[in-house]
């Protein structure tokens, strides 16, 4: 499956797994949004990654719905400056105020919350694919401001992404 990131640059892949969500399968309701009334709990899924390039110096994790009815999709979660020594996030790591490893930090998503917001497709909008990605970068930090948007983060990652791992569960309204 092509991803929204492929339009920016096709890069090698590595392995991304989750004990909570699976590519091509419906996302369990715990990972859907309670904040936006989708019956969920806004719990970020467990993620583990391996097989990334040895030249990687940091990671970024993003969760994106390109078909949200906004004209620009919806960024549900973005974590920047994850140390290369970190190769997993536990279930719920994206909670509000959660401590991130090393210098990693959660940026505000499109709801302006510094946390994971679960799947929340508008009623009647059908199935939405959620692109959960781990980006392996060639820099320890992108040096972006703490008020950066996930879209601007992506712009800054474009020339620094060595490889990317993506799993794509879905959720429907």
N, C-alpha and C positions, 0 to 999 in steps of 0.2 A: 504494500500500500504506500502510495506517495504521501508525504507529510507536507504541511505548510512550510516547513523549513527547507524542503528541497527546492523551492522557488528561489531561495536566497543562495544556497550552495549545496550541492551534493557532496557529502563527505563520507568517509568510511563509517561503518557501524560497529557497535560492541554490544554486549549482552546486558539487558535490563530485565529484571524479574520482580514480581510482587507476590506476596502471600495473600494479598487482599483483592487485587484486580487482575484481570487477564485480557490480553489483546483479543478483540473481536467478540468479547462477551459483555453482557450487561453489568454495569457497575453496581455492586451491592448498595442498598439504600443508605448505609452508614456513611458512605462517601458522597452522598448527594447533599444538597443544602437544606439546612433547617432555617437558616437566616432568611432565605428567599422562598420558603414554603414548599420545597420539593419533598418533604417528609423525611429528610436525612438528618445527620448529626454534624456535618461539616468536618469529618475526621479524615485527615490526609492518609492515603494508603501507604503501607510499608513498601519500600523500594530497596533493591540491591543491584549493584552494577559491577561488571568485571570485563576483562578483555580489552580495556581502553588502551590507547597508545602510551608507551612508556614516557614519551615526551610531554604528557599532560602535566600541568602544574596546578590546575584547579578545575572545579566543576560548577555548573549552574543547573538547577532543576527548575523546570517550568511545567505548568498545566494550562492548556489552551483549548478553547472551543472556537474554531474558526467560523462556525455556522450560527453563532448567536446573532439574533436579529439587531445588529448595531451598525453594520457596514464595515466594522473592523474586528469582529469576533469579540471574545471575552477572555481575559487572562484571569485564571482562578488562583494561581499560585506562582511565585517566582522567588527563588533563593539564590543569591549570588555569593561569590567568593568562598565556595566550599573547598576546604583543603583537600589536596590530592590523596591524603591518607584516609579520608572518609569515603567509604564505599557502600554505605547504606543509611537509610532513615527508617526509624521505627514507625509503626502505625501511630498516628496522632502527632508526629513531629512538627506538623504545621499549625499547631494550636496557637491561639492568640497569646503572645508573650513568651512563647517557647524559647528556651535557650538553644542557640545554634552552635555547632562546633567551630572552634577556632575563630576566625574573623567572618564567618558566614553570617548572612543576615537576610531576613524576609523583607521584601519590598512590598509596598502597597499594591494590591491587585486592582482590577478595574472597579471594584466596589469601594476602593480606598481603604481597605483593611489590610493590615500587615499580618496576614495569616492565610491559611488555605480556606477557600470557599468551595463547597461541593457543587456538583452538577445541579443546574437549575434551569432547564429549558422551559420556555414559556408554554403554558398549556396549549395543546393542539399543534405544536411546532414539530412533532415527530421525534425521530431518533437524532441525537447529537453525538458525534465522536469527540472524545476528550484525549488530546495528544499529550501524554505524560512523557516528558523528555529529560534526559540527562545529557548535558553538553560538556565534552572534555575540551578544555581550553589550553592554549600555549602560554598563558600568563597566570600569575598567582592571584591577581586582582585586575578587574577591568577599570578600576578607579572611578566608577560612576558615583554620582551624588546619591545620598540616601533618599532623596525625593524623586529619583529617576522612575519612569514608568517601565513596565515590562516591555513595551514596544521599543523604547529607546535602549533598554538593555540588549534586546535582540539586535538592534542596529550596531551596537558596540561589540557584540559577539561575532558578527559576520566575518571579520578578518582574523579571528582568533580561534575559531572552532576547528579542532583537529579531527574530531569524530563525534557521533551522536547516537544515542540509543533511545528508542521510542517504543512505548506500548500504547495501544489505543483501545481502551474499553469504551462502551457507549452507555447512554442513559436516554430514556425517552419520556416524552410528556404525553 
